[in-house]
Amino acid sequence: MKIKKLLLIFLTFAILTLTACSEQHQIHQKLIVQGIAIDYSDKSYVVTVQALDFQNPAGEEEPNIKTIKMEGNSLVQALEDISKQTDLQPVYSQNLVVIIGEKVAEMGIDNFMDFFVRHYETRPKVKIGITKGNASEIFKCKPGGKPIKSKNIHDLIPENLNSDILHFVSNLKSNISDSYAAWLDIMPQSEGTDVYLKGIVVFEKDILKEYLDGDKAMGFMLLKGVPDFGACSVPISSSQEVTCSINEIFPKIRASFDENVPKFDIDMKASISVFALDKKFDAYFDESIKSLIQKNFAEKLIKLCADVINKCISMHVDVFDWGRVLKNSCPKEFKNVESMWKEQIGKSSYNIIPDINVTITGKEIL
Amino acid sequence: MEKRPSISVGQVFCMLFISRMVVSMTYGTLLIGDSEIWDHVVSAPVSFLITFFLLIPIYKLFCMDKKMNLMDNARELMGRWGWILIGFYIVYYLIISFHTLAIFNNFIINTVNPPISLPLLSIILLFSACYGAYKGVEALVRTAGFIFIATLFSIIFLSASLFSGVEVINFTPILYNGAESFLEGLEYMLSQSACIPALAVLFPLAQGDYKRGIIWWNTGVHAVFVVIIILITGTMGDFASTQLFPVYTAAGIGKFGSFRHLDVVYLGIWMSGIFLKLSLFLLLAGEGIKNMAGEKYRKISIIVFSILMAVFPMFYENFSILREPFVTGFLLIYLLVLTIIVPIILIVLKKIPSKKEKIRIEN
């Protein structure tokens, strides 16, 4: 009985003193980090953090957005300044996006990636975006007069592009593949108010190698299975074009060795939909036009993909996991070329095999 | 006559399943070093088969007299010399408790980083574990029942949440860099089979179909191991090798409907498992003391062992010893001695008639 009484006293003591009842932090005392932009200037890292500000709410249910700028010799040193500047405790578990400036990317991302890999609050699915120029400029955008939210920047980067910490670090660690990330830019027509996904940034190990936009970026997205980067126009006569919406695209790489030369067959199974001609309104979408669209789209797809593949081959970077697919398919043969894989990329053959399914939608003109 | 607890074989193996899951869920670079995780998918079925072989001597000894556990046999067959063997088991149970506590502390430092001090947290955990051990095996298996259901549901839930994130390209050719990682995985899996020496004490306490229990437990443990390896490799690829606790990291990226950041589910289940494992091994160490000195000293010893372990993190906060390869090797050799050599010695001694019996037979 005595022991039970003692236990009861101890447990009450423990509940009241040892658990979260003491030293509790209210939500307004925390800085919920949503986005981090990293730049380099005058031999120090300039870190801009966008966080939710619960001390000064924007509305009844909506927290305000706070942007804080810090400097330090390293990313960690700069981030340590958050508490000094704001007297708030930073929380990184809700961080959605990391935007990296051009200079930092050119110097090498490995210099600070450890923070995102090792910190106990960071999560590996945080998306990565690269900018041309300063990364902090992205947070200055004000669509509709209000500061752009990290959530919106996060949503700009397609999920299946795999432009996140997890895949970036995986590629760095693999020693076969190279990393890449989404290229974010400010829309030129918007006068500095809107951000958009401009293309792709290719890395060699952790160092920025090349920016890809336009058709090259389109080809990259298609090879990565991202259908919603934009529509694609194909000609159906000398004066007529039709715009195709890509609904789905499933790239599948098959690898083999053909007389000791790596050979890659890329099956591109795509589903596109067409509902209107670009110039003429009274044309009839018959079967012959449908197969013409199919044929021309397939040709365009081959060109887009081949262009970006050739571009990457010329840079000796493996951003499409050629090496890893080859390793999985022909491990014995791959072992012979593994140490000089980057040189081998250019000697390999690449064959794109499209399989297009066209759907005509809309109210048909008879 | 001493009252034996009435627990079923199913309850015992549920408890041992959780006890093993605690280690499986912390599986990662902290305990296996730079070993290729994907190659361990071959280690698991081999470990599954070897575990059956490791169980045979203890099970055989138990079958010779189902009322006696290994410690009872050691005392009866070897007299005071048997105390040395019992001491070996007590030390092993305590080492496993220390090891579990070290993993717990390492995990907390690296992944949770709580605002309260680590020794204080260890003391709270040990206090609960000590209370569990003090209450006895019946109380523990009942608790294990609840934790088992929660563990099972969370494993299914976490697996479902990670399944969509599996990328086939991450599954590289097995044994691509030779058999080294396979052997490391096998060594690790077997060295963590502390449940087998635990069965040396637990067998006579349970009633039911032992063989079925062993098959279900062993299959369950290794099947979960294979699932963990597939999910870690499939979802994270080479990123997993950067993480001390990749299962925890994987839980953080899992998505299930509108559920996100499922690492909290992992934390809840894992903490309950740690409590259960510590309680069980403190209880087993206490059983050893009881065998040597009686019931009164069992309870005192549990408290003393708990205090000993509570003091341990205050002197050893770094826990980098867990990364040393000799720890796994040491645990494996110790395990082999306790599961093969000692039971075989006792079986042989049991088969040789004692002097008194010889005289009786001659007369």
Interface residues (C-beta under 8 A of the other chain):
Chain A: L7 F10 A14 L18 E23 S93 V117 R118 Y120 R123 P124 K125 L166 H167 V169 S170 N171 K173 S174 D321 R324 V325 K327 N328 P331 K335
Chain B: N110 T111 V112 N113 P115 I116 L120 I124 F127 Y131 I169 N170 F171 T172 P173 Y176 M236 G237 D238 F239 S241 T242 Q243 T249 G252 I253 H261
